[in-house]
């Protein structure tokens, strides 16, 4: 099953295929204060590599938008067993 777009009146979860500068900005030290990700350097290349790891069949990543403004991402994994 390919990753599908999920949509409500205000929220849209759209399959994510490309990193953006805004996404890298979300990975700032304040947002990551309690995350193990705070120990890593993040840039467009590392984010693109992360996104490419999702096959959109058993692993999925969505961009979440609220009133057409990107607000984050979410992932899900499908257990084939």
Backbone torsions as a table, in degrees:
resi	resn	phi	psi	omega
1	UNK	NA	123.8	177.4
2	UNK	-73.8	155.9	177.0
3	UNK	-65.2	128.2	-178.6
4	UNK	-104.4	162.5	173.7
5	UNK	-86.2	133.0	176.9
6	UNK	-113.3	132.0	-172.8
7	UNK	-140.2	135.6	170.9
8	UNK	-121.6	-171.6	-179.0
9	UNK	-59.4	-39.4	-176.5
10	UNK	-116.9	-25.2	-177.3
11	UNK	-105.3	140.8	173.4
12	UNK	-132.8	130.2	172.0
13	UNK	-110.6	110.7	-174.5
14	UNK	-115.6	136.3	178.2
15	UNK	-51.6	135.5	-176.6
16	UNK	-102.5	129.6	-179.6
17	UNK	-124.4	-17.5	-175.5
18	UNK	-137.6	138.3	176.3
19	UNK	-77.4	153.1	176.5
20	UNK	-128.5	162.7	176.8
21	UNK	-59.2	-38.5	179.8
22	UNK	-60.0	-40.6	179.6
23	UNK	-63.2	-40.3	178.2
24	UNK	-66.0	-37.8	177.9
25	UNK	-61.7	-31.6	177.7
26	UNK	-63.2	-23.9	-175.8
27	UNK	-90.4	41.2	179.8
28	UNK	-85.3	161.3	-176.4
29	UNK	-55.6	-35.1	179.9
30	UNK	-64.8	-45.5	-179.8
31	UNK	-68.9	-27.3	-175.5
32	UNK	-102.3	14.0	-173.8
33	UNK	-50.9	-34.8	-176.6
34	UNK	-113.0	16.9	-178.2
35	UNK	-109.1	146.9	174.4
36	UNK	-66.2	-17.6	177.4
37	UNK	-65.6	-16.1	-179.7
38	UNK	-64.6	-17.5	-178.2
39	UNK	-88.9	-0.4	-176.7
40	UNK	-114.0	153.5	173.5
41	UNK	-89.4	134.2	-178.1
42	UNK	-118.8	137.3	175.4
43	UNK	-151.9	-180.0	-177.9
44	UNK	-57.4	-43.3	-177.8
45	UNK	-63.7	-43.3	-179.9
46	UNK	-67.9	-36.4	178.7
47	UNK	-69.9	-38.6	178.1
48	UNK	-64.5	-39.8	176.8
49	UNK	-61.6	-43.0	177.7
50	UNK	-60.8	-45.8	-178.9
51	UNK	-64.7	-40.1	-179.7
52	UNK	-64.3	-20.5	179.6
53	UNK	-69.5	-16.1	179.1
54	UNK	-87.4	126.8	-176.7
55	UNK	-90.8	-6.4	179.2
56	UNK	61.8	21.7	173.4
57	UNK	-124.5	-56.5	177.6
58	UNK	-108.9	-12.9	176.2
59	UNK	-134.8	135.2	-171.1
60	UNK	-132.2	145.8	173.7
61	UNK	-137.9	133.2	179.8
62	UNK	-120.6	148.1	166.9
63	UNK	-91.8	128.6	179.1
64	UNK	-97.6	127.0	174.6
65	UNK	-121.9	141.8	177.7
66	UNK	-120.3	121.3	-175.6
67	UNK	48.0	43.9	176.9
68	UNK	71.5	8.1	178.3
69	UNK	-105.0	123.1	177.1
70	UNK	-62.0	129.8	-178.7
71	UNK	-124.3	-7.2	179.5
72	UNK	163.1	-171.8	177.7
73	UNK	-132.5	163.5	175.4
74	UNK	-147.0	147.8	-179.7
75	UNK	-124.1	158.9	175.0
76	UNK	-149.5	146.9	179.3
77	UNK	-124.3	137.7	-179.2
78	UNK	-102.9	125.3	176.9
79	UNK	-84.4	116.2	-176.4
80	UNK	-80.7	-1.5	-179.4
81	UNK	-91.7	NA	NA
